[in-house]
Amino acid sequence: MVSLFRFGQTHPFFRDSKEHSMKLLVINNNGGGFADYMNVEPGTTVHQLFGQVVPGGKSEDYLIRVNRQPVPKDHILQEGERVSFTPVKIEGAVAA
């Protein structure tokens, strides 16, 4: 069988799947917190990503940052951005 692809080229099936997602660094500072890379669809907003990372959470209870800058929840994410979710209300905390 003769290969139709040169060395180093990706088969279109796999190339298409990568072209339709973006890689982001997501930092969740809720509880124990975590940081990990996630793949999301192009056009994903911060609010949509928040729903995936913090299911059942209220976005108004979190400081949402992209590349260390606060952003509105309708911000459309771009490839390679760093997104963090930090709670502004801590359960059990008493106001001073």
C-alpha atoms as one frame of an Amber mdcrd trajectory, in Angstrom:
protein
   0.000   0.000   0.000   1.311   3.453  -0.891   1.090   6.157   1.772  -0.534
   9.389   0.637   0.993  11.378   3.501   4.564  12.542   3.891   6.519  11.788
   7.021   5.405  14.160   9.799   2.004  14.863   8.292  -1.143  13.983  10.208
  -3.990  11.967   8.734  -6.953  14.327   8.036  -9.169  12.440  10.515  -6.846
  13.320  13.400  -5.940  16.755  12.059  -9.603  17.808  11.967 -10.185  16.786
  15.586  -7.304  18.997  16.755  -8.330  21.911  14.547 -11.716  22.001  16.248
 -10.434  22.403  19.800  -8.270  24.838  21.738  -5.904  24.050  24.589  -6.229
  26.202  27.735  -4.581  26.144  31.161  -7.408  26.082  33.719  -6.763  26.885
  37.392  -9.557  26.193  39.887  -8.783  27.746  43.283 -11.905  26.265  44.887
 -11.205  24.028  47.897  -7.994  22.075  47.306  -7.699  23.607  43.862  -6.121
  22.180  40.731  -4.469  23.275  37.513  -4.672  21.319  34.294  -4.829  21.741
  30.547  -8.253  21.425  28.928  -9.383  21.266  25.316 -12.455  23.327  24.475
 -14.319  24.196  21.295 -13.487  27.504  19.546 -15.977  30.204  20.528 -16.305
  28.917  24.110 -17.034  31.691  26.610 -15.685  31.931  30.142 -19.209  31.297
  31.439 -19.504  28.036  29.472 -16.104  26.869  30.727 -17.075  27.803  34.287
 -20.124  25.526  34.032 -17.848  22.612  33.079 -15.182  23.249  35.738 -17.438
  24.300  38.656 -20.754  22.477  38.082 -23.511  23.950  40.220 -21.392  27.002
  41.127 -22.525  30.601  40.663 -20.158  32.662  38.528 -20.976  35.800  40.539
 -19.379  34.108  43.589 -16.029  33.798  41.781 -13.342  36.136  40.503 -12.768
  34.972  36.937  -9.449  35.881  35.333  -7.960  35.236  31.922  -4.206  35.750
  31.628  -4.270  37.208  35.166  -6.785  39.932  34.239 -10.437  40.022  35.407
 -12.841  39.454  32.506 -16.620  39.436  32.053 -18.334  36.070  31.788 -19.089
  36.590  28.065 -15.346  36.776  27.201 -14.604  34.414  24.286 -11.575  32.261
  25.035  -8.561  32.001  22.718  -5.968  29.258  22.196  -3.320  29.096  24.942
  -5.026  31.384  27.457  -4.680  30.866  31.220  -8.066  30.858  32.999  -8.504
  30.939  36.782 -11.585  30.711  39.006 -11.146  32.018  42.570 -14.060  32.012
  45.029 -14.788  35.379  46.635 -17.159  33.842  49.196 -15.738  31.148  51.451
 -18.313  28.817  53.023 -18.298  28.992  56.809 -16.397  32.286  56.922 -17.771
  34.904  59.310 -17.717  38.581  58.377 -15.466  40.662  60.630
